[in-house]
Amino acid sequence: MKKEQLIDLYYQMVLIRRVEERGAELYQAGKIGGFMHLY
């Protein structure tokens, strides 16, 4: 893979992780209803 592709994949992984972490925070604070798998 080219360096640009690797950087893009890394950026996407970091973004996904941030969304997961924020979702977990909101779920634990009771701001998201239903069920959320938190690993």
C-alpha positions in Angstrom: 0.0 0.0 0.0 1.1 3.5 -0.6 1.9 5.8 2.3 -1.2 8.0 1.5 -3.5 5.0 1.7 -2.0 3.9 5.0 -2.4 7.4 6.5 -6.0 7.5 5.3 -6.7 4.1 6.9 -5.1 5.2 10.1 -7.2 8.4 10.2 -10.4 6.3 9.7 -9.4 3.9 12.5 -8.8 6.8 14.9 -12.1 8.5 13.9 -14.0 5.2 14.4 -12.4 4.8 17.8 -13.3 8.3 18.9 -16.9 7.8 17.8 -17.0 4.5 19.8 -15.5 6.2 22.9 -17.9 9.1 22.7 -20.8 6.8 22.2 -19.8 4.8 25.3 -19.6 8.0 27.3 -23.1 9.1 26.2 -24.6 5.7 26.8 -23.1 5.5 30.3 -24.4 9.0 31.0 -27.9 7.8 30.0 -28.1 10.1 27.0 -28.4 7.2 24.5 -31.3 4.8 25.0 -31.5 1.1 24.2 -28.4 -1.2 24.2 -24.9 -0.5 23.3 -22.1 -3.1 23.1 -19.1 -1.7 24.9 -16.7 -4.6 24.3 
